């Protein structure tokens, strides 16, 4: 016969609950303490059962020693972090905070700092509050290293929250605190300042600060620091649509973060690496990276990573012609943006509206375009980019509303793309196609040289799904009456659309190419245009 199991369990959870409720608070606290003491004797403080021991000690209240309870809560926090369970780690820290008196402000600041760092991917606004509270304490005590750490993370948050001026001010404060001598703290703040300048659309200063940070990180010979600097540089490259820079810096950051496996940092660097790959049309390479990034972000509750990665995934589904999946992902990114209180609704609703329009759901698209126009923001590198989605949409499905939006965007259309922030590049590319659609060929043709400059920078696909830039260049050349150049662009775009493949552009490129052939009206052009339009109809169907 088998041995009898020495363990006992209640026949029903309600029996257990009834017995617990009948215990006095003092008796219940003592039982929790007895269980914690027994578990400590059995398992020690190795950490394997730290969360259970900490839970019983915390519920024991005044019957337990405060220092011991905090000790096990911190062990439990460490184990949760190792398991990438950020939410659980934050819960342990919040409990520890309730046990530390207000007068022990440095001890509380240390807990707030760690809590804010761990909460960054979960609730940015709440993390900001914790980090700011810790920063106030460290300012009073002149703790430069902690001040630098907080400023760096807040500046990362500001990339999502759009706090331009505060980010610049904090970085300048941080540089004054850490001094001129090369150090890890100074290097991190220089990198954060590069990020803040990019958000402020100051591309020249952003580049300068990033170069200084990179040189310092390499001189300090710290892989962890170098990974941080490279990841921030990749984000800044995204804010100028420097896709090649995103891939180069983001790719190096990914390698470094993999070697030390720093989960949050790895997910962050993967996010902008994969966006760079997508903007360069390297979808086959991007696909496994997208899946890995989403797995990490979903597992860790990293809403920002999930939101940004969703943009890359949506681009890939749109390119594959799977508009329903792309639309569902766009809806998810809108929800995350709104739930987190981020100010980028103009962009995310614009992405969703564009996809709805291309799927033929024009009523929904118009409603979503209205939401996009109601949530535009200003004062960042993304200025005007949010409204550019509506410019193209109105040109195609609501021409009566086109002129009003064009008049708002006209001053933002650039005369050069040198050191240009992302929002104005979006505006340029949307303007070329939308003006051509509305028959404003002279205006569209005037912008053709700027599109060539964008192509020279290595940008392949418009963010986040609106098409191939070679097609846009072809439209610009057609509008400028340079038919030979237009044909070369359309032929290249057709090869790209069929070769990637980029399904949603296969019909569009053929349609515009046919329009160019009809306008040129050379020998054989009419028959060639007829074949292209026949193929385009088959694609649309």
N, C-alpha and C positions, 0 to 999 in steps of 0.2 A: 504494500500500500504506500501511496505517496505521503510525504510529510505534510503536516497541517500548517497552513499559512498562519504565522503568528500575528498578522496585522488584522485590525478591526476597522470596519467602516459602517456608517449609518445606513439604515435601510432606505432612507429617503432624505433628500437635502432639507426638507421642511422640518424633520426631526432635529437635525443639527442646528438649524436656525432658531428653532423654538428654545432649545437648551441654552444657546448663546444669549438669547434675549432675556432669559430668566436669571442670568448671572449678573451680579452687581458690577458696576464699572471697576471697582478695585479688584474684585476677584478676576474679572476678565483681563485686566492689565497684568496681574500677577501670572496668570496662565501664559500670556504672550511672553513674558519675561522668562518663565520656566522653559518654554519651548525654545526660545532663542538661546538660552544657556546650554540646553541639551544639544542643540544643533552645533553650537560653537565648540563644545567638547568633542563631538563626533567629527566635524569637518574642519575645524580651525578657521583661520581667516585667509585661506588660500584663494578664496573668491568664487569657488565653484557654487556655493550655496549662499553667497553674500546677499543676494537680493531677498531671499527668504528670511535670513537672519535679520537683515535691516528692516524688513517689513514687520517682523514680530517685535523688534526693539522699539520701532516707531510707535506701534500700537500700544506698547507697554507704557508709553507716556512718561510721567515723572518717576515711575518705578525703575526705569532704566537709566544708566549713566549717559548723559548727553554726549560726551566725547566718544563713547563706544558706539552710540547710535550713528553719529556723524561718520565715524571711521568706516562702519559697514555700508553706509549709504554711498560713500565715495568709492569703496571697493565695488559695489554694485554698479555704480556709474561707469567705472573702468571696464567692467565686463560687458555692459550694454554697448559701450562704444566699440569694443572689440568685435561685437556681434553685429555692428552697424544698426543697432536699435536706438536711434536718436531719441524717439519719443519716450522710450523707457528711461533712457539716461536723464532726460530733462525732468521727468517725474521724480527721480531720486534726488536731483539737485534742488528741486523746489521744496521737497521735504526737508532737506538739510538747511535751506534758508530759513525755514520756520523755527529752527532750533538755535540759530545764531543771534545773539542780542544785537540791537541796533547800534550800540556803542562799539561793537567789534567791526568797524566799517571796512577795514582792509580784508578781513576774513569774508565778510559778506560780498565785497567787491570781487574777490577771487571766484566765488560761487556764481555771481551774476555774470562775470566775464565768460566763464565756461558754459553757463546756461545759454547765454546769448549766442555764442559760437555754434553750439549744437542746435539751437533753434533756428538758425539762419535759413535752413532749407525747408523748415516747417511753417513758420509764421514770421515773416520778415518784420512786420510792424512791432510785434511783441519782442522779437529779438533786438530791434532798435532800442526799445525802452530799456531793456536790461543792460545793453552795452553803454547807452548814454549814462545810466545811473552809475555804472562801474567807472566810466570815464571821469565823472565829476569827482569821485573819491580819489582816483589816481592823480588827478590834477592837483588836488589839495596836498597830496603826499609827494608830488614830484617824481612819480614812478614812470620814467621815460619808456622803458621796454613795454609795459602794459599799455601805456598811452598809444604807442605806435601800433601795437597789435589791434587795438580797438579801432583806431582810425582806418587802418587798412581794411578791416572787415566792413565798417560802415560805408566806406567808399565803394566797395563791391555792391552793397545793398543799394546805394544810390544809383548804380547803373540800372537797376530795375525800378527804382522809385522816382528817378528823374530829378533828384535834388542836386542841381548843378552848383550853385553858389556855396552851399554848405560843404559840399565835397572839397571844393577848392580851398575854402577857408580852413577846414580841418587839416588838410595836407600841409598847408603853410605853417599852421600851429605845430604840427608834428615835426616838421623839419627844424623849427626853432628849438624844440625840446630836445631832440636827439643830437643836435650839433653837427658840425661839418665833417667830423672824422668818419671814415668808412666803417660801417657797422651793418649788422643784419637789420636793425630797426630802420636806419636811414635808407637802406636799399629798398625795403618794403614800402616805405612811404614815397620814395621817388617813383616806384612802380604804380602805386595808388594815384599819385598826382598825374602820371601819364594817362591813367584811366579816366580821371576826373576831367582832364583837358579834352580828351576825345569826346566825352559826353557833352562838353561845352562847345563842341565844334571847332576847337582850337587845335587843328591837326599838326601844325608846325611845332608847338610847344609839347604836344603829346608825344610826338616822335622824339624830341630832344630828351624828355624825361625818361622815356622808355630805354633809350640808348644808354643813358647814364646808369640806370638801374641794372641793365643787362651787363654792362662792363663791371660794375661793382660786384654783382652776384658771381660772375666768373672769377674775379680776383679773390673773393672770399672763399671760393672753392666749396660751395654748399649746394648739393644737388636739390635739396628741399627748397632752398631759397630761389635757385635758378628756375625750378618748376613753377613757383609762384609768379615770378617775373614774366616768364614766357606765357603763362596762361593769361595774365592781365594784358600782355601785348596782343595776344590773339583776339581778346574782346575788343580792344581798341582798333585793331585791323578790321573787325566786323563793322565798326561804327564809321568806317570809310569805304566799306565794300572792297577792301584789299583781300580778296579771297586767297591769293597765293601766300600772303603773310599769315592768314589764319591757319592755313595748312602747315606752313613751315613752323611757326611758333607753337601752335596748338599741338602739332605732332610731336615735337620735342618735349613739350610739357607732359604729354600722355606717357611717353617712354619713361621719363623720370619718375612720374607718379606711380607707374606700374611697378618699378623696381623697388619702391618703398611701400607699395600698396597703401596709399592714403585715399580712402574711399571718396570723401567729399571732394577733395582736390582732383582726383581722377575723373569723377563725373563732370566737374566743371570744365576741365581741359578737353575732355571728349566732346562735350556739347559744342564748343566753338570750332573744334577740329572738324567735326562732321558737318557743321554748317558751311565751313569753307569748302569741303569736298563737294557738297551739294551745289554751291554757287559756281563751282568750276565744272559742273556737269559730270562729276566722277561718281555717279550713282552706284555703280557696281561695288566700288570700294567703300562707299558710305553706308551701304545697307547693313553689313554686319556690325559696324560701329554704332549705328542708330539703335540696333537691337540691344547691344551691350549697354549703351548709355541709358536706355529706357529701363532695362532690368535693374540697374543700380539705382536710378532715380526713384523708381516705383518702390523698390525694397526699402529705401531709406526715407521715403516720404518727402523727397526733394521736389517740391512743386515747381520751382524755377527751372530746374533741369528738365523736368517732364514737359513743361511749357515750351522751352526753347527747342528741345529735341523733337517735340511734336511738329514744330514748323518744318524741320528738315524731313521728317517722315511724311508730312503732308505734301511737300514738294515731290517726293518720290512717288507717292500714290497718284498725284496729279499727272506727273510725267508718264506713268504707266497707263493712264487713261481711266484709273479707278477713282472717279470723282466722288461717288458716295462715301468711300472711305476717307478721302481727303476732306470732305465736308464734315464728317463726324469728328475727325481730329481737330479741325479748325474750331468746331463748337467747343471741344474740350479745352483748347488753349484760351478761348474767350472766357470760359467759366473760371479757369485758374487765375487769369488776369483780374477778373472782377472780384473773385473771392479774396485774393491777396491785397486788393485795393491798389493795384498798380495803375499807372496813368496811361497805359498804351492801348486803350480800347480802340482808338482811331485806327491803329494798325491791324489789330486782331480782328475787329469787325470788318475792316477793309478786305483782309485775306478771305474771310468767310463769304463776304458779298461777291467777290470776284469769282470764287468757285461756284457759288449758286448761279451766277450769271452764265458761266460757261456750261453749267449743267442744264440750262434752259429754264430754270425756276426764277423768272424775272421778277415776279411779285415779291418773293422772299428776298431777292437780291436788293431791290429798291428799299425795302424796309430795313435791311441790314446796312445798306449804304447810309441811310439816315442816321442810324446809331453810330456809325463810324464818324460822320461829320459832326455829331453832337459831342464827341469825346476826343477831339484833336487837342494836342498840347503844343506849347511853344517853349523856346529857350534851350533846346537841346540839339544834338547832331541829327536828330530824326525830324526836325521841323519840316513841314510841308509833305514829307513822305506819306503820312497818313491820309492827307487829302488827295494825293495823287491816285490812290485806288479809285476814289469817286470820279476823278477826272476821266479816267478811261471808261469806267462804268457808264457814266452819263453820256459819253460820246457814242456808246454803242446802243444803249437801251432807253435813254431819256434825254434826247438832244436838246430839249427846251431848257434843261437845267445846266447844260454844259458851259455856256458863256459865263455864268455867274461864278462858277468854280474856277474857270480859266483866268478870270480877272484877278481872283485871289492868288493864284499860283504864278501868274506871269512874272512878277518881280523876282521870284525865286529861281527861275530858269537860268542856269549858269552860262556865262560866256567862256568859261574854261573849267576843266575838271581837275586841275592841279590842286592838291590838298583840299579836296571837296568832301564835306561830310555826307553820310549815307542818304539822308533825307532829300538832299538836293539832287543826288544822282538818281534816286527813284523818280523825282519830279521830272527830270530831263527825259528819262526813258519813257515815262507815261505820256509826256507831252508830245513826243514825236508821233507815236501811233495814234493818239486821240485827235491831234490836229489833222493828221492825214485822213482819218475816218470822217471828220467833219468837212473835208474838202479844203482845208487851210494849208495847201501844199507849200506855199511860199514860206510860211512860218515854220512848218515842219522841216523843210529843206534847209533852212538857216541853221538848224540844230544838228545837222548831219555830222559836221566835223567833231562835235563834242562826243557823239556816239562812238566815233572811231577811237577817240582817246580812251573811252571806257573799255573798249575791246583790247586796246594795248595794255591796259592794267591787268588783264587776265580774267575779267569777269565774263562768265559764259552764260549764266542763267539769271534772269531777273528774280529778285527776292519778292515773294517766296514761291511763286508758281506761275508768274504771268508771262513766261515765254523766253525764247532764245534771243539773245542780244544780236546775233547775226541777222535775225529776221527784222529786228528794230532798225539795224543799220541799213538793211535793204529798203525798208520803207522810207528812211531818211534820204537815201540816195535817189530813190524814185521821185520823192518830193522835190529834190534838187535837180531833177532832170538829168542825172548822170546814170544813164541806162546800163552802160557796161558795168559800172561799179555795183549797181543794184542787182544785176543778174549774177554777178560773182558772189554777192552776199547771200542771195536767195538760194543759189546752188549749194553753197556751204551750209546754210541753215537746213536745207532739205536733207543733205547728207547726215547732219547731226540729228535731225528729228527722226529719221528712219534708222540711224545706226545706234542711237543710245539704248532703246528708242525713247522718244519724247512724244507720246501718242497725242496729247492735246495740241501739239504744234504741227503735227503732220498735215492736218487739213488747213490750218491757218497759213502756214508757209506756202502751200500750193495755191491758196486763194490769192495771196498778195503777189506771188510770182506771176500768176496768170494776169493779174491787174497790170503789172509792169509790162508784160508782153503785149497786151492789148494797147497800152499807151504807146509803146514803141512802134508797133505795127510794121515790123520788118518781115522779110521773106520767111515763111513758115511759122511766124509768131502766133497767128490765129489758131492754127492746128495744134501747136504746142500748148497754148493756153487752154484749148478745149480738153486736151488729155489731162492736164493738171486739174481742171475743175471737175472732170468726171471722177478722178481719183479722190479729190477732196470731198465730193458728195458721198462717196463710199465710206470715207473715214468718218464723216459726221454721222452717217446712218448707224 
